Every structure is written in structure tokens, then in C-alpha cells.
Amino acid sequence: MAIALPTLLEIRIILAVLHSSAIASAVFRLGHRFHIRRLWWDDFWAAVAVSAEVICFVVFMTVVSPSNKTPTVAGPGLGSAGRLVVVLSYTTGLWASRLTVSVTIVRLLARGHLRQYSVIASVVFAIFWSVLVLQKIFFCGRDLRKYSQCRIPRYTGIMELTMDIIADVWIICIPAYILWQMKLRRNHHRMILAIFMCGILTTLASIVHSVFILLSSSIWIGLSAHIQLAISVFVSNLLVLGTYVYRVFHAISEGSDSTGGNGDKTTHATTDTWSGRPTFPTKPGTLRSQEATSILELTQFSHLGSTFDLPTRSDETGIPVGSFSFHTEINSVTSNAHSPSSISLEKR
């Protein structure tokens, strides 16, 4: 049974909503990282991804869209060139989004074998992107005026789907393995795992897009490609957005709990003015050392969300390498009742 084709208005509405959401998430991510002075290579790839998405969306709406008669009036070459730009920006945005997540994984890991494997995986992703871009230039750019559409062979869709699945499996499984090896409060653990598992949505979108390529359904190929790109860009920014929103609501709930009038002298959440991230002092309790510092043991995981610190120690030092700003409930008997305790990460 044939799938009913959407109207042009429906396509415009769907693409406008999806692309606007993805672009807004990337702009917020980059603005937030710039504000707290934590820009890194994953943010570079996020900028590449959102730039490619903007180009893809704008060119499609102004040149390729059937309601715009400019390509027909100016000649078929302009329309074909616009389609080539859309195809290349789509591929670039899609793989730049995957590189954003892959480089984020590299950033999360301390120096060691797993970090080296993650770097290699990022290089492989870049190679996949280069191969697909060159292939599409070859098939679509040989004679822009001869063909009204970009003719891509079916085996290209199969190869692209294979690369998509390989990349998505890595992006989903490695964070799950990292979280499995770390000790973290259950609600934090579930939140971060759920964020990374959203990569499954990208895989599903890739499968749907490849199916339409095999079916040679041109309209659905274009629509599913835009949906896949928007989902990929949004998911690549979800870790930063999710942890930021969590900290904001956690700070609000902590403030309302402390002002509830029950006489509890729990210290309010404070904000680090340099980094812009809230820090939550703990209730008075037992500490493992003479200093007011609780050690939170995390394995192969040094940084979280938008509070990443670059690793500066080797695996053998066994000393703290970063800071962690979530609230802890560790209690003790040796600390001063009025001295707030911080949480530091200790490498094992």
C-alpha cells in the first residue's frame, strides 16, 4: 500500500518545527558553553552541525522547494546546484552531529585505552563522512544541468545505512559501558543514560531514510533526510541541555525545601560566578579525611554535562582530576557542623 504524500504546507510546517528546535538547542549549547568558558572540540563539531543544518534548511526552502519558481525561471542548473548543496549539507550536518557526541565521549574519559579507542572511533567517523561526501559529489555534481535530480544508486543507501548503524551502536554502547563502571546516585545515573539512549532515535531515523532510498520515493527521501538531520543535531546537544535543566530545577527544589519553615539549616545552593554552575553544599556529616572533602569514586568518568574539566592527570596518579557539582548525601562524624563539603572525583 502506498504511503500518502504530505502536502507542501505540511512539509514546510514539519521542517520548520524540527529544524527550529534543533537549531535552538545548538545555539543554546554554544552560548552556554561560551558563557561558562568551557568550549572544546565537541562544541566545534556542534557548530559545524548546526551551520550545515541552517544551510540545508534555508537552501531547501528558498531554492529546492517546489513552490519557488526561481529554479525554473533561471534554468535547471540552479535547482540542481541547490539540491547538491542540500545533499552535502545534510551529510555534513549528520556526521558532524555524530562527531559531536563521539568527541564528547572522548572528553568524558580520562587518559587510558578506552579514551584512545574513542579517539580512533572519532577519526573513523570523519573518514565515513569524507567517503559519503565525495561519493555524492561524484554522482550529483558531474553535470548539474543535465539532471533535474540527484541520482544516487541504491547501494549508496545500503552503505550509508551500514555506516550509520556502526556509528550509532558505538555512540549508544560506549556511554552505557562508562555509566555501568561508575558509582553515581541512581537518579543521576538514569538521567544521563536516558540522554545517551536517545541516540536510538537517530538510528531509527537512519533506517527509515534508507528504506525510502531503496524504495526510490523521492519526496519521502527528502523529508526523512531532514527529519534525520534535525533529530541528530538535537540529540547531540541533549547532554548539555539535560544536565543544565536538571541543575536549574534541582537548585530551585533545594531552595524551596530549605525555606519550608521546618527549622532545617541546610545550606542553600550557591553559584560559582566564574563558571556559572550551581554548587550544592552537603549537610554536616562524616568525611573520609581530616579535610572537609567527600571522595566520590567514579571509574573512567571525570566530567559531567556542561561542567567538564579537561583531564590533567595520568591514570597512575590516583588523585582527584575534576569537580562534580551535584548534591550528595554522604554523612560523617569528623567534620565541623558549619563547614560545607565539596565533592571531588578521584581516579582509581
N, C-alpha and C positions, 0 to 999 in steps of 0.2 A: 504494500500500500504506500503510495507516495505521500511524503510529508508536505503539508500545506505551507506554501511560501508566505512569509510575512510581507506586509505592505511596506512601502518606502518610509512612511511615517513611523511605523512600528520599529523598523530598523534604526531610524535616527534616534528615537527615544531610548531604545535599549543601549545603543552605543554611547549616547550622551551620558546616561546614568552610570554605566560601568566605567567608562574612561574617566569621567569626572571624579568618581570615588577613588579610583586608583591613583590619579594624578594628585588629588588632595592628600592622600596618605603619604605619597613620596615627598611632596612639598613640606608637609608637617615634619616628617622624619628628618629631612635635611636641615630644616630650620631649627628643630630642637637640638640636633647634634651640633650645629654651628653655635647655638646659644650656650651650650654647656662645654664647648671646646673639646668635643670628642670625635671629630671627623676622622675617618680612617678609610682604607681601601674599599671596604664594603659599601661605604657611602658614595665613593666614586662610581662604583658599578650601579648603585641605585640611581644616581644622577644620569648615567648613560641610559638606563632602562626607561626612566620617565621622559627623557628627551626623545628617545625613539618612539615612545608611545604618543607623545604630543604630535610629532611629525606624521606618524601613521594616521592618527585620527583627523588632523587638520587636512592633510592631502586627500584622504578618502572623502571627507565631507565637501571639499571645495572643487576637486578635480574628477575623482572617480565616480562620485555619486551620480546615479542615472538622471536625477532632476537637474543637474547642472549641464547646460548645453555648450559650455565653453570648449570642451574637448572636441565636440563635433564641428563647431564653427571654425576653430583654429586648426583643425586637422587631426587625424587619428594618432599622430605621433605624441601629442601632448597627453592624451588619455593613456597611451601605453607607457609613457615615461612615468606618469603618475602611479600606474599600477606597479611598476618596477620599484618605485620609491616605497610604496606601501608594503610590498613583499619583503624588501630588505630591512625596512624599519621594524616590521613585525618580527622577523627572525632575530634582529639585533636586540630588540626590547625583551623578547622571550628569554634569550640566553644570558643577557645582562642581569635579568631578574634571578636566574639560577646562580649566576656568579655572585650576586649579592648575598644569597643565603650561604653558598659554599665558602665565601671569604669570611662571612660572619662565623661560621663553624671554626675556621682557622683562628679567628680572633678569640673564640671561646676557649680554645685548647691551650694548655701550657706546652712548653717545648718537650718534644718526645716523638716517638714513632707515629702515633696516631695523627699528630699535627702535620708531620711530613707527608703522610698519606693524603691528608686533606688538601695540602698544597698541590700535590700531584693531581688530585681529582679536579681542582680548580683549573689547572693547566689543560687537562683533558677536555673540560667544558669549553675552554677557549678554542681548542682545536676543533671540536664539534661545530661551534659557531662559525669558524672560518670556513670549514668544508661546506656547510649549508649555504653560506652567503656566496661563495664562489660558484657553487653549483647553480644557484638561482640566477646569478648574473649571466652565466653561460647560456641557460635555457631561455631567459626572459630578455636579455639585453643584446642578443645577436643582431636583431633588426627590429627596432621599436616601431617602425612604420608599416612593417609587413603584416604583423599580427595585432589584432584588436585586443587579445587577451594573452596573459602569460601562460604558456603551455608547459606545465611541469609533469613529467612522467609519473606513473603510479608508483614505480619502485622508489622514487624520491620520498613519497609519503610513507612507505614502509620503513625506509632508512631513517627518516625523521622521527617516526614513532619509536623505533628501537632506541635511538639516542635519547629521546625524551624519557622513556621508561628507565633507562640506565641512570640518567641524571637524577630523576625523581626518587628512585629507590635509594640512592646514596644520600640525598638531602633529607629523606624521611628516617632512614635506619640509623645513620650515624648520630644525630641528636638523641634518638631514643636510647642508643647504647651509652652515650655520655650521661644522660639523666639516670640510667639504671645504675651507674657506677658512683653516683653522688649521694650524699646524705643531705636531705633538704626537707623542710616541712611539707606535709602531704599536699596542702592546698597550692603551695608554690610549685611543687613538682608537677601536679596535674595541669596547672595553668600553662607552664612552659611546654610540656609535652603536647597539650592540645594545640598550641600555636604551631609547633613544628608539624604536627599531623595534618594541619590544613594544607600541607603540600600535596595531599591526596587529591584535593580539588583540581590542582594543576594537572595531575596525571589523568584524571577523568576528562578534563577539557582537551588534553592532547589526544586521547583515544577517540573522542567524538570527532575532533577535527580530522584525524587521519582516516576515519571511516568515511567521511564526506569526500575526502580526496579520492579514495578508492571507488566511491560511487559516482564520481565526476559531477557532483552537484555544485555548480559554480557559486550560486548565491549562498548556500549553506557553508561552503568552504570559507568564503569571505567573512560571514557572520560569526562562525565558530572560531575563526582565527582571531578576530577582535575580542571575543569573549575570553579566549585562552590568554591573550596578551594582558587584558585588564586583570584577570584573576591572578596571573603570575606576578604582576607588579604589586598588586595589593598584598598578596601573601608574603612577598619578600620584605615588606615593611611591617608585617604584623607583629613581629617580636618586639620591636621598638615601641609600637603603638600600644600593644597589650601590656607590657611592663610599665609604661608611663601611666596609662589609665589606672592600672592596679595600684600604683603608688599613690596617685592622687586620691582615689576613693579610700584607700587604707588610711591615709593621713586624715581625711575627713572623719572616718569612723573612729579613729583613735582620739581625735579632738572632741567628738561628741560624747564618747564614753568617759573621758576624763572630766567632762563638765556635767556629768549626770547628777551630781549632788550626793553621792554615796560616801563622800569623805575619803575616797581613794586618792592618794597623792602620786598617781602615775604621771610621769613627766610627759609633756606634750611633744609631738613630733616637731623637730626643728628642720630648717632648710640650710643646706650648705650653699652660701651665697656665691661661691666660685663656680661650683658645678651645677647648681640649680636642682639638686636632687634632695628629697627629704631623708633625714636620718632619724631613726627611731631608737631612743634610749630604752634600755630594758629596766624592768623592776629590780629592786635590790635583790641579790641572790648570790649563790655560791659561784666562785670563779675558780678556774683550774690553776691559776698562778697568783703571785702576790700582787700583780698589777690588775687593774680593773678591765681586763680584756678576756672575752669569751672566745674560745677557738672553735670554729665551725669547720669540721672536716669535710672537704669536698675532693673527690677524686677526678682528675682530668677536667676540671671545670673551674675557671678562675674568675669569670666575669659574667654579669647578667644584664640583659636588656641594654638600656642606654647608659648604664653606669660602668661600662667596660674600662678596665685599665690594662694597658699593654703589659704582657708578661716580661719581667726583667730578671728573673732568676732561672737557674738551671734546675733540672729535675732532681739533682742530688743534694741541693742545699737544705730542703726541708724546712724552709722558713716562709712566713707569710708573703704572698705576692700581690695581693689586691685587697679591696674592701667590698663589703656587701651591706646594703642598706635596708634590708627587710628586718622587721621586728622579730626578736627572739624571746623565748620564754624560759631560758636557762636560769636556774636559781642556785644560790650558794650561801655559804656561811662566813666567808672570809672577807667579803668586800664591805666597804663603807655604805651605809644605807642611803647616803646622799650622793654617791658618786655614780654617774651614768656609765654604762659599759658599752663598748663598741664591739663590732664583730669583725674579725679579720679572717682571711682564708689562709689555711695552712696546707702546703703541698706535702704529700706523702710519697 
